[in-house]
Amino acid sequence: MHPQPTPHHGKPIALRRRGFLALATGAALVRGPRPLLAQPHVVRGWSGAADARSMGVMPGTDADMAPALNAAIEGMAKGGGTLRIAPGEYRLGGTVWLDSGLTLEGPGATLFADDRWQRNQQQIMVSRFALLANRRADATAITDRDIAVRGLGFAYRGFQHGDAHAIALRRVDGVQVIECRFRGGGNGTALLACRHTLVAGSFADGTRNCAFDHWEGTSDGEVRDCRATLDIGYGILFTGQGTARDNHQTAARLTARANVIEGSGVGIWVCSLSEHSAVTDVVLDRNTVRGGARTTNGIGATGAIHRIAITANRISGVQGGNPLFSRADVWNRPTDVVISGNTVQDSTPSARGIALIQALGDGVTVRGNRASGGSYRSLVWVDGTGVELADNHGDGLTSRFKYNAAAARAPRIADP
């Protein structure tokens, strides 16, 4: 079992800065949550498996298969089970609604929507609706539990909207999205106000907003071993803010590990996005971000982010922004930030960005990072209190000052 900042259940453990640094920079790197569904997967009701073909869900037709899939799910009885979808393509003209305890499984199967379907009298194109969503998404508290999607492909074809989400789950406790494929639309996964989530081994291509999106305080979550190839938008997003302006939430215990993001505007972004939202206890470890023509920032955090470790990542090709960053928003600033052991290649911030690594906040440690290629006035820019700098090196420095620490209060610098 991986060491965790909090147990899977029970009251959170308050991590002090010293303990967090020991976990984030020592031999036992903090691993984050362990978001596994209960075993066996279905804990009540019927727990068998069904073949969707026997329930009228047929691939390769021009018909809308959403009604047949919804009927098949409803026919599985309360308590869920596994619904297996045969290889092939299935056109959807509306959302498929998932119930608690359901595993939807379909290696070789693709669910897709295109712009021949129209949703209402305003002629809003099909690409605005979610392909999969949970049935009780509008509940005021977590009601749905233990939903898994495995091996399926998802695609939006034709006219595209950034708010089209392939898998949109809200207020679900226990989510797994494993080895799925996403093409087009807005988000691959949109997880809102969920708990104990795992997205693993999945691939997103050409999503217009975010490949693997987490909003409204989704907590105890992990994205690992995923890949995204994008032209715009974000690879992975963790945020506390909800979709409504006054929906302020705190997200906690989140991990992104061993993912590869190519060509996005921002590779991995952790942000609070509102005055009263926050994100705490985050680990971004061993991810790769490869910049493209529109990549402006690599991996980092903005706003009320407390206790975050950005470690052993590889970032290349970021132009105009910062490959590694922590910074304030208009309301709050990060605290207890570790940026350690990362590698940056061929990246150049703008004059406004000042430094290759922007590490603004209080209680910031920047240690053991390496940069090659690119051009920058300073390697690291810091401000605030409790700043520690040590053993950072880069060969693209254009001034005499490796560290821009003029705004920091009594920083500890081991190698000025």
C-alpha positions in Angstrom: 0.0 0.0 0.0 1.3 3.4 -0.9 1.8 5.9 1.9 -0.9 8.5 1.9 -1.4 12.0 3.4 -4.9 10.9 4.5 -6.5 7.5 5.0 -9.1 6.3 2.4 -11.8 6.9 5.0 -12.0 8.9 8.3 -10.8 12.3 9.3 -8.1 14.0 7.3 -4.6 14.1 8.8 -3.3 17.7 9.2 0.1 17.7 7.4 2.5 20.3 8.8 5.1 21.7 6.4 8.0 19.7 7.8 6.2 16.4 7.5 5.0 17.3 3.9 8.5 18.2 2.8 9.9 14.9 4.2 7.3 13.0 2.2 7.6 15.0 -0.9 11.4 15.2 -1.2 12.6 12.1 0.7 12.9 8.5 -0.3 9.3 7.9 0.5 7.6 10.3 -1.9 4.0 11.0 -1.0 1.8 8.8 -3.2 -1.5 10.5 -2.8 -4.9 8.7 -2.4 -5.7 5.2 -3.3 -9.0 5.6 -5.1 -10.2 2.0 -5.5 -13.7 0.9 -5.7 -15.1 -1.5 -3.2 -14.4 -5.2 -3.9 -16.3 -6.9 -5.1 -17.4 -4.1 -7.4 -21.2 -4.5 -6.8 -22.0 -4.8 -3.1 -25.8 -5.1 -3.3 -28.5 -6.4 -5.6 -27.8 -8.3 -8.8 -24.1 -8.6 -9.6 -24.0 -10.6 -12.8 -23.0 -9.7 -16.3 -25.1 -9.1 -19.4 -24.3 -8.9 -23.2 -25.7 -5.7 -24.6 -26.4 -7.4 -28.0 -28.9 -9.7 -26.3 -30.7 -6.6 -25.1 -31.1 -4.9 -28.6 -27.8 -2.9 -28.6 -26.4 -3.5 -32.1 -23.2 -2.0 -33.6 -22.8 -0.6 -37.1 -26.3 0.6 -37.7 -27.5 4.1 -38.5 -30.0 4.1 -35.6 -29.7 6.0 -32.3 -28.5 3.3 -29.8 -29.0 5.5 -26.7 -32.5 4.3 -26.0 -31.5 0.7 -26.3 -28.5 1.2 -24.0 -30.6 3.0 -21.5 -33.2 0.2 -21.6 -30.4 -2.4 -21.2 -29.1 -0.6 -18.1 -32.5 -0.3 -16.6 -33.1 -4.0 -17.2 -30.1 -5.1 -15.2 -32.1 -4.7 -11.9 -31.2 -2.5 -8.9 -27.6 -2.9 -7.7 -26.0 -2.9 -11.1 -23.6 -5.4 -12.6 -21.4 -5.5 -15.8 -22.9 -4.6 -19.1 -20.7 -5.7 -22.0 -20.8 -3.9 -25.3 -19.5 -5.8 -28.4 -16.8 -4.4 -30.6 -18.1 -1.9 -33.2 -19.5 1.6 -33.5 -22.7 2.8 -31.8 -24.3 6.1 -32.8 -25.8 8.1 -29.9 -28.5 10.7 -30.2 -28.7 11.4 -26.5 -27.1 10.7 -23.1 -26.7 7.2 -21.7 -27.5 7.2 -18.0 -25.4 5.2 -15.6 -26.7 3.8 -12.3 -24.8 2.9 -9.0 -22.9 -0.3 -9.1 -22.7 -0.4 -12.9 -19.6 -1.4 -14.9 -19.9 -0.5 -18.6 -17.3 -2.6 -20.5 -16.4 -2.6 -24.2 -12.9 -3.2 -25.6 -13.1 -2.4 -29.3 -16.5 -0.6 -29.0 -16.9 3.1 -29.7 -19.8 5.3 -28.7 -20.1 8.4 -30.9 -22.3 11.4 -31.7 -22.3 13.6 -34.8 -24.1 16.7 -35.9 -27.0 15.0 -37.7 -28.8 14.9 -34.4 -30.5 18.0 -33.1 -31.3 18.5 -29.4 -34.0 21.1 -29.3 -35.9 23.8 -31.3 -32.9 26.1 -31.2 -31.0 23.6 -33.3 -28.2 23.1 -30.8 -26.0 20.5 -32.2 -25.6 17.0 -30.8 -22.0 17.7 -29.6 -23.3 19.6 -26.6 -24.7 16.6 -24.7 -22.6 14.1 -22.6 -22.3 10.6 -24.0 -22.4 9.1 -20.5 -23.7 10.6 -17.3 -24.9 9.3 -13.9 -28.6 9.3 -13.3 -28.6 11.2 -10.1 -26.2 14.0 -11.1 -28.6 16.7 -9.9 -28.8 15.3 -6.3 -27.9 17.8 -3.6 -25.5 15.2 -2.0 -23.5 12.2 -3.2 -26.1 9.5 -4.1 -24.6 7.4 -6.9 -21.7 5.0 -6.0 -19.3 2.6 -7.7 -19.5 3.4 -11.4 -16.8 2.0 -13.7 -16.2 2.5 -17.5 -13.6 0.1 -19.0 -12.1 -0.2 -22.5 -14.6 2.0 -24.4 -14.0 4.5 -27.1 -15.8 7.9 -27.3 -16.0 10.3 -30.2 -17.7 13.5 -31.2 -17.8 14.0 -35.0 -18.7 17.0 -37.1 -19.5 20.4 -35.5 -17.8 20.7 -32.1 -18.5 22.4 -28.8 -16.1 22.8 -26.0 -18.8 21.9 -23.4 -19.4 18.4 -24.8 -18.1 15.8 -22.3 -17.7 12.2 -23.1 -18.0 11.0 -19.5 -19.7 13.5 -17.2 -20.2 12.3 -13.6 -21.3 14.4 -10.7 -21.6 13.5 -7.1 -20.5 9.9 -7.4 -18.4 8.1 -4.7 -16.2 5.5 -6.4 -15.4 6.1 -10.1 -13.1 4.2 -12.4 -12.3 5.1 -16.0 -9.9 2.5 -17.3 -8.2 2.2 -20.7 -10.7 4.4 -22.5 -10.2 6.4 -25.7 -11.6 9.9 -26.3 -11.6 11.9 -29.5 -13.0 15.4 -30.0 -15.6 17.1 -28.0 -14.8 19.3 -24.9 -13.6 16.9 -22.2 -12.8 13.2 -22.1 -13.7 13.0 -18.4 -15.6 15.7 -16.5 -15.7 14.6 -12.8 -17.6 17.1 -10.6 -18.0 16.9 -6.8 -16.9 13.2 -6.9 -15.0 11.2 -4.4 -12.5 8.3 -4.8 -11.9 8.6 -8.6 -9.3 6.8 -10.8 -8.6 7.6 -14.4 -5.9 5.2 -15.7 -4.4 4.0 -19.0 -6.7 6.3 -21.1 -6.0 8.3 -24.2 -7.5 11.6 -25.4 -7.0 13.1 -28.8 -8.2 16.6 -29.9 -10.5 17.4 -27.0 -11.2 21.2 -27.1 -11.3 22.0 -23.4 -9.6 19.4 -21.1 -8.6 15.8 -21.6 -9.1 14.7 -17.9 -11.1 17.4 -16.0 -11.9 17.5 -12.3 -14.2 20.3 -10.9 -16.3 21.3 -7.9 -14.0 19.8 -5.3 -13.6 16.3 -6.7 -11.2 14.7 -4.1 -9.3 11.5 -3.3 -8.6 11.2 -7.0 -5.8 10.0 -9.3 -4.9 10.3 -13.0 -2.1 7.9 -13.9 -0.5 6.4 -17.0 -2.8 8.5 -19.4 -1.9 10.3 -22.6 -3.4 13.3 -24.3 -2.5 14.8 -27.7 -4.2 18.3 -28.0 -4.1 21.5 -30.0 -5.6 23.7 -27.3 -6.9 23.5 -23.7 -5.6 21.5 -20.8 -4.3 18.0 -20.3 -5.3 17.5 -16.6 -7.2 20.0 -14.4 -7.8 19.8 -10.7 -10.0 22.6 -9.2 -12.1 23.5 -6.2 -14.5 25.8 -7.9 -17.9 24.5 -9.2 -19.5 25.5 -12.5 -21.7 28.0 -10.8 -20.1 31.3 -9.7 -21.0 30.9 -6.0 -20.2 27.2 -5.8 -17.0 27.3 -3.7 -15.5 23.9 -2.8 -12.2 22.4 -1.5 -10.6 19.6 -3.4 -8.1 17.4 -1.5 -5.7 14.5 -1.9 -5.1 14.5 -5.7 -2.4 12.8 -7.7 -1.3 13.0 -11.4 1.4 10.5 -12.1 3.3 9.2 -15.2 1.0 10.9 -17.7 2.1 12.2 -21.1 0.6 15.5 -22.4 1.5 16.8 -25.8 0.6 20.1 -27.5 -1.9 21.5 -25.0 -2.1 25.1 -23.9 -1.3 24.0 -20.3 -0.1 20.5 -19.5 -1.3 20.1 -15.9 -3.0 22.8 -13.9 -4.1 22.9 -10.3 -6.2 25.9 -9.4 -8.8 27.2 -7.0 -10.5 29.6 -9.4 -12.5 31.6 -6.8 -12.0 33.5 -3.6 -13.4 30.8 -1.3 -12.3 27.6 -3.1 -9.1 25.7 -2.4 -7.1 22.6 -3.4 -4.9 20.8 -0.8 -2.5 17.9 -0.7 -1.6 17.4 -4.3 1.2 15.3 -6.0 2.2 15.9 -9.6 5.0 13.3 -10.2 6.9 11.9 -13.2 4.6 13.4 -15.8 5.8 14.5 -19.3 4.7 17.6 -21.0 5.8 18.2 -24.6 4.9 21.6 -25.8 3.4 22.5 -29.2 2.7 25.8 -31.0 0.2 26.9 -28.5 1.7 25.6 -25.3 2.1 28.5 -22.9 2.6 26.7 -19.5 3.7 23.3 -18.4 2.9 22.1 -14.9 1.8 24.2 -12.0 -0.7 25.7 -9.5 -2.6 29.0 -9.2 -4.4 30.5 -6.2 -5.3 28.8 -2.9 -3.2 25.7 -3.3 -1.9 24.3 -0.1 0.7 21.5 0.2 1.6 20.6 -3.4 4.6 18.6 -4.6 5.7 19.0 -8.2 8.4 16.3 -8.6 10.5 14.5 -11.2 8.5 15.8 -14.2 9.9 16.4 -17.7 8.8 19.5 -19.6 9.9 20.6 -23.0 9.0 23.2 -25.7 7.1 25.7 -23.6 7.3 29.2 -25.1 6.1 32.4 -23.6 5.0 31.1 -20.2 6.5 29.0 -17.4 7.3 25.3 -17.7 7.0 25.1 -13.9 4.9 27.5 -11.9 3.1 28.4 -8.7 1.5 31.8 -8.6 -1.3 33.9 -6.9 -4.6 34.6 -8.5 -6.6 37.8 -7.7 -7.7 36.4 -4.3 -5.1 33.9 -2.8 -1.6 32.6 -3.1 -0.1 29.1 -2.8 1.5 27.8 0.4 3.8 24.9 1.1 5.0 24.2 -2.4 7.8 21.8 -3.4 9.2 22.0 -6.9 11.9 19.3 -7.0 13.9 17.1 -9.3 12.2 18.3 -12.5 13.8 18.5 -16.0 13.1 21.4 -18.4 14.3 21.5 -22.1 14.2 24.1 -24.8 11.8 26.4 -23.1 11.7 30.3 -23.1 9.4 32.4 -20.9 8.3 35.9 -22.0 9.9 39.0 -20.5 6.8 39.2 -18.2 7.4 35.7 -17.0 10.9 36.7 -15.9 12.1 33.2 -15.0 12.0 29.7 -16.3 10.5 28.5 -12.9 7.9 30.8 -11.4 7.7 29.8 -7.7 5.6 32.5 -6.1 4.0 31.8 -2.7 4.8 31.2 0.9 6.7 28.2 2.2 8.2 27.4 -1.2 11.1 25.0 -1.8 12.8 24.8 -5.2 15.5 22.1 -5.2 17.4 19.9 -7.7 15.8 21.1 -10.9 17.7 21.0 -14.2 17.2 23.0 -17.4 18.9 22.8 -20.8 18.4 24.9 -23.9 16.0 27.8 -24.1 16.7 31.3 -22.8 15.6 33.1 -19.6 16.7 36.1 -17.5 16.5 34.0 -14.2 16.2 30.3 -13.6 13.9 30.7 -10.6 11.7 33.7 -9.5 10.4 33.6 -5.9 8.6 35.9 -3.4 7.0 35.5 0.0 8.2 34.0 3.2 9.8 30.6 4.0 11.6 30.3 0.6 14.3 27.7 0.2 16.5 27.4 -3.0 19.2 24.8 -3.6 21.0 22.9 -6.4 19.1 24.2 -9.4 21.0 24.5 -12.7 20.4 25.7 -16.2 22.4 26.7 -19.3 20.1 29.3 -20.8 20.7 32.1 -18.3 21.0 35.5 -19.9 21.8 37.6 -16.7 24.2 37.3 -13.7 21.3 36.3 -11.4 20.2 32.7 -11.3 17.6 33.5 -8.7 15.3 36.4 -8.7 14.6 36.7 -5.0 14.3 40.4 -4.5 10.7 40.2 -3.3 11.3 37.3 -1.0 11.6 37.8 2.8 14.8 36.3 4.2 15.1 33.4 1.7 17.5 30.5 2.3 19.7 30.2 -0.8 22.3 27.4 -0.8 23.8 28.2 -4.2 23.2 31.9 -5.3 
